[in-house]
Amino acid sequence: MANAPKILDTDYLDEAYPKINKAIDNANEALNKHGLTDSKADEAVNTANNAIETAKLTQTEFRQAVLQGDSSPLTGVLSVGADGTVYEEGPQERFVSEHNQISLQLKNDPKLEYESTGFATWKQRFESKSINVKDFGAKGNGTTSSTGTDDTLAIKSAIAYAATIRAYETVLSPGIYEVYETIYLPPGMKLSANGRLNKNATIRYRGEGWAIATSGGFGEHRRNVIDSVQIDLNSSTASGGILIGSLTDDTIIPVDHDFVNIEILDVKSGQVGFCLKNASGITMTGCRFNKGSGGTGLLIVASGNNTGVMAFNGCCFGGHKQNDIGIELRHGSGGLDGFTFNGCYFGGKKPFLISGESGVKNVTLNSPHFEATTVSEEYYAMDIKSVHGLTINSVTFFGKVDPNFVGMVFRGQCSGVVVNGVDANEFLNGTVYKNLFTSSPKNSILSYSYGSGTNRSIIQTSGNFDDVVLVTSNGTKTNVTEAKTIKTDVIIGISSGKKIDFGASSPANDTPLQARGRGDYRFNTLPAELGSTGSKYIIHGWSNVGSGTPGTIQECRMLTGN
């Protein structure tokens, strides 16, 4: 293709137009090129760009062109196109308009593409930056060829190519992809399925280690997105489904990752569906790790660095008949801080486990559901160790008629635990709260509101519940049994709203005075025998017979018989 000649200062209008049209023809010829190899496609794009650069120069030079026959001011603002159209705006404006039209065609026309197998279209490569694994030879038909070829190399090649051209997304088209080696995601890469979960893209993993993992060194495990991908752990030697971070290098700190609609199937004993190590800034929505024959759904590990600032929305961690652990927060030499779970399901022999030595801070669960199955050993829905700042709102414990089922068990020193609203429907003969530590939890509020069991224990302890407010209903089915000691300042009945507290003097002597209701009662913590012989008494406490601040209070005396 010959380059379009430049317009000279001495050219007349009829000499300038052929040169302009030649530049336009060159651009159109580049636009309509088909059936090119990789190098030819680049040549076509470069040729089109050269034509556009020539056109830009022509815009400037055209303003200096000598108009044939008439150089009057009126003629100077007229320009006649090749088809006879008169452009009154002037020659420069006309060319700018035509140049913009050609540029728009080059941008939007999907026809200019690579014909060789395994390369993305021109539009994909230079504009959308989305690479499809099937363009690199992935079959996605759930089989391994007679020559032993699977989809591993094709997927890895697509991701490597996407990283080279700085594409932001690698797409798995509908299909089942046979994979035998770990797929590593470089920083900033999105791996997604272009369709609905369970209807399209499944990675059937048959190798060792992890099916998918982040890659890079210090500071590089950042900004990955995995969307609507299903992983089938079809290997007994696999470590698990997805690893974010490094299990061997504590300097790796993953940040800013989003995971949407991921499902991991067939998690076996000793395997982990999803692992986050030393990570922060994680968002997980609609993910499911609840099918298998053991193992852990989600494992969050802090080792050498703090881990936290994570939000989980509408996720399913563990199956009550399928997995050993639904989710585990494991604190080692690094701390765990800042976790929010909204509307999540937890199942397994231990649906929610906090383990380790360093402690966990600031965990919030809104409307969680814990489901148990019948087991021979004692079973804990929430097995909590050394947690400080745990808030649970509207929790459901579903015990499946199992007397061994315990709602929450406290290990180590726990404090600041607030539980608002417990539904223990079908909980039956289990225990709501159990303490396995000398004095835990401290400074906490524990509540219990509803359940259909007949022999249930609300609190069962081998130590003390110190500085705990126990809020419970006064129904016949809610009994506090087997508690050696319960230490609390205030007891409030949910049904009645009446308050029982403790003190050495009447509420009328409190500083400042507190609002009290009719029926509230204070036990005297320093009783002494008073009165004269024959009518001695002790002050048992003080009862409110009227509401107010502090309200109308009557002293309650008991005769001693002396």
ABEGO torsion letter per residue (X at the ends): XBBBBBBBAABBAAAAAAAAAAAAAAAAAAAABBGBBAAAAAAAAAAAAAAAAAAAAAAAAAAABBBBGBABAAAAABBBBAAGBBBAAEAAAAAAAAAAAAAAAAAABAABBBABBGBBBAAAAAAAGBBBAAAAGBAGAGBBBAAGBBAAAAAAAAAAAAAAAGBABBBBBBEBBBBABBBBBBBGBBBBBBBBBGABBBBBBABBEBABBBBEBBGABBGBBBBGBBBBBABAABAEABBBEBAABAABBBBGBBBBGBBBBGBBBGBBABBBBGBBGBBBBGBBBABEAEEBABBBBBBGBBBEGBBBBGBBBEBAAABABABBBBBBABBBBGBBBBGBBBBEABABBBBEAAEBBGBBBBGBBBBBBBBABBBBABBBBGBBGBBBBGBBBBAGGBAABBABBBBEBBBGBBBBEBBABGAEABBABBBABABOBBGBBBBBABBABAABBABBBABBBBGBBBBBBABAABBBBGBABBBBABBBBAAAGBBBBBBABBAAABOBBBBBBBGBBBBBABBBBBEBBGABBBBAEBBBABBEOAEBBBBBBBBAGX
